[in-house]
Amino acid sequence: MSAHMSPEEFRRHGRQVVDWIADYLAEVESHPVRSRAEPGEVRRALPDAAPEHGEPFEAVLADVERIILPGLTHWQHPSFFGYFPANTSGPAILGDLLSAGLGVQGMMWVTSPACTELETVVVDWLAGLLGLPGRFRTDGPGGGVIQDSASSASLIALLAALHRASGGRVAAEGLRGRHTLYVSSQTHSALEKAARIAGLGSANVRVVDVDPGTLAMDPAALRALLARDRAEGAVPAMVCATVGTTATTAVDPVAAIGEVCREHGVWLHVDAAYAGVAAICPELRGLNDGVAEYADSYATNPHKWLLTTFDCGLLWVGDRAPLLGALSVLPEFLRNAASAGGSVVDYRDWQVPLGRRFRALKLWAVLRWYGAEGLRAHIRAGVALAAELADRVAADPEFVLFERPRLGLVCFRPAWPGLPAEDADRATLRLMETLNAGGALFLTHARAGGRVVLRMAIGGTATERRHVEQAWDHVRREHSALKVLMR
Ligand SMILES: *Cc1c(COP(=O)(O)O)cnc(C)c1O
């Protein structure tokens, strides 16, 4: 037996793995949603050193079952309601498997034309499905690209924005003076991270006030802050508006913010990591009001709600020139006729690393398997279940609904009558911990309107009405038990 897995061996083990995944997904509900592993437990079960001699693949699969599985939180469990969904699906898994099997590294067009051109096709398809403006299309002045994450998308947008704000000088000379980035208290922490990576520093991340009720950014406060910073000599690089914040799916007023950005000539990035894909439904397209008119860049993650296995984050820019200006470096060993001819896209210039996976395959597989109507049905099912849950919460005097859900996220808290806010918040967290430790569901928390709220994010591939109803029953039951205990 040679050290390499022969095609015949691969066929056999490949079938075992596909069968194993099919069984796992069919029975995922039988596991506790959140892993019960103690810190270090998985590590202790594994050898201290790599094996000297090769082992049969069955041994790996057996250890996946014995050691890895108990150390997993089951994101594909239909009662996983934490964070946002990172839902996967059969076609996405198979598309990813094809990508691994082909082993293509698509850094440039010439390193695999189909890798680049399929990516161009699917990002343009998505731009059409989401109703994004023509300038975001590859045949316009801008274009789209598949990133690993919305965090990377934010960083790339910031680098392009800095390039533009510096008149193209930053790539060669580095940052001169003070550059600022505008966010709200509800903006994802990825933006502050991007500011650190880009060399702005956290101190130059300017936090704009939000409306205390809706938690949406206040455009007047942005205008005032921008004017003040400029008067003090700062160079504003970028404003990030969020469509669907992580805590509560608040939607910043993109058009009003865009108007302010235009007055000041500042780049507007729209982070719609979770919510953006919902615009595939015409009735939800209003989420993106203002994007077509004002956004310089826009990001959304098919790897959250759109059935595409992590990682798959989309970024579009309305003008690719500043992005390429910021990131294109051409060493001799990458020179080639196709790139020099200018008729091809080299996505290496649209991201941080040089190398890139063939991610378009899984997105393509998802788009073709479901079709736009199948994807709309999935989004609508999540929105409808969230609305039903919100009705139940609102009708229950023991609970307070934070607000009517716009999408798949429901935020609520027990009322805890008579308890001071701080004690009530502690009790809410205790309730969450009890629920998550029970294994029947998993949810997370956020702070909204100054209070701790529980977040139930609905949208998993396998989540049905009964899972949401069971979860709500669990919440009520554990809440009653805790009330008795606390008496
Ligand atoms: C999830 C999320 C992110 C981060 O997404 P990654 O792809 O994990 O980097 C950024 N912004 C918002 C609004 C999010 O909900």
PDBQT file of the ligand as one rigid body, heavy atoms in Angstrom, charges set to zero:
ROOT
HETATM    1  C1  LIG A 501     -21.933  38.362  11.721  1.00  0.00    +0.000 C 
HETATM    2  C2  LIG A 501     -21.689  39.793  11.452  1.00  0.00    +0.000 A 
HETATM    3  C3  LIG A 501     -20.420  40.248  11.089  1.00  0.00    +0.000 A 
HETATM    4  C4  LIG A 501     -19.207  39.362  11.081  1.00  0.00    +0.000 C 
HETATM    5  O1  LIG A 501     -19.323  38.347  10.155  1.00  0.00    +0.000 OA
HETATM    6  P1  LIG A 501     -18.091  37.410   9.796  1.00  0.00    +0.000 P 
HETATM    7  O2  LIG A 501     -18.433  36.954   8.436  1.00  0.00    +0.000 OA
HETATM    8  O3  LIG A 501     -18.079  36.340  10.816  1.00  0.00    +0.000 OA
HETATM    9  O4  LIG A 501     -16.860  38.230   9.829  1.00  0.00    +0.000 OA
HETATM   10  C5  LIG A 501     -20.277  41.574  10.747  1.00  0.00    +0.000 A 
HETATM   11  N1  LIG A 501     -21.327  42.416  10.793  1.00  0.00    +0.000 NA
HETATM   12  C6  LIG A 501     -22.557  42.017  11.159  1.00  0.00    +0.000 A 
HETATM   13  C7  LIG A 501     -23.683  43.002  11.155  1.00  0.00    +0.000 C 
HETATM   14  C8  LIG A 501     -22.774  40.690  11.520  1.00  0.00    +0.000 A 
HETATM   15  O5  LIG A 501     -23.996  40.302  11.908  1.00  0.00    +0.000 OA
ENDROOT
TORSDOF 0
